[in-house]
Amino acid sequence: MKMVKLGQTGLSVSEICLGSMTWGEQNSEAEGHAQMDYAVGAGVNFLDCAELYPIPPKPETMGRTEEIIGTWLQARNNRSGIIVATKIVGRSVMDWFRADGARGEVSRSQIVEAVDASLKRLQTDYIDLYQIHWPDRAVGQFGANPVIFNQESSPEHPILEQLETFAELVKAGKIRHIGISNESTWGVMEFVHAAETHNLSRIATIQNGYNLLNRTFETNLAEAATREEVSLLAYSPLGQGALTGKYLNGALPRGSRKHLFDRLARYQTPNADPAIAAYVKLAGEFGIDPVHLALQFVTSRSFVASTIIGATSLDQLKTALASRDFSWSDEVEKRVNAIHLKYTNPCP
């Protein structure tokens, strides 16, 4: 497993990160433990979770994913060898995360409360990478790089205030490094500028959606992230499973996320199916699984530090990890880009 430098942190993480948002809903604790055992055995040292997880978010399961990771860390006694990342919710109408029933926001009091709660669930003294799940301010397209801009407004806590709170927690030893998620280019630069101007902890990472169906990160964010050494942790590299081809032609496999939760609207846009069919066909021409094409596309990008994969079965996890055996080539790049120019970002 290739190890990659994470921002300016000095940490090295595996090029594949194990996502966990199904644990506690679609997957049991035992299944989550089995996935972590297998992934670590394959060289993965990086786990990503969130106080929000599992998905779909609801009060009765909130935090369960962190608890599953916590029991695994205690049982395996391997905390020092694992890079653990988790997240605080951004501004939200959801009101079940805090003890006083307040709606989610990235305020000083909520950051402190959220960190302490995550530490307890994870059964650890420190979090390696603590991320803002989505911005505290109002942003379009869940904070990423929209192709249609809509001006939004809402109350917000200044980015400087957020960074000052994180700096206190870094000094206290509760978190080591910080990151952002579902952010815009403006957000990246504002966090970097505020940290450097006030000598505060600098963001190390940005976790945004990035895949063959959504390459909007490349428009402006890629240059900003590269020049500022803010590493991309790419989530949804398979487009929530859409890029496997399993939903083509109206298919609805039993037990799939779409079947269980009907939460795939992002990947049901007018040009989604033609684009997916083209990538699946291309994978066939190269004699590989569509999963391998989709994952290696993401992993091969210079601005990606780690590709976050998720699975609901060990077989799915094994298939995903085997994507490393497929070598990206100039010919594959050329063919992928030709499809991209025909079906440009159908699912931002």
Secondary structure, 3 states (H helix, E strand, C coil): CCEEECCCCCCEEECEEEECCCECCCECHHHHHHHHHHHHHCCCCEEECCCCCCCCCCCCCCCHHHHHHHHHHHHHCCHHHCEEEEEECCCCCCCCCCCCCCCCCCCHHHHHHHHHHHHHHHCCCCEEEEEECCCCCCCCHHHCCCCCCCCCCCCCCCHHHHHHHHHHHHHCCCEEEEEEECCCHHHHHHHHHHHHHHCCCCEEEEEEECECCECHHHCCHHHHHHHCCCEEEEECCCCCCHHHCCCHHHCCCCCCHHHHHCCCHHHCCCCHHHHHHHHHHHHHHCCCCHHHHHHHHHHCCCCEEEEEECCCCHHHHHHHHHHHHCCCCHHHHHHHHHHHHHCCCCCC
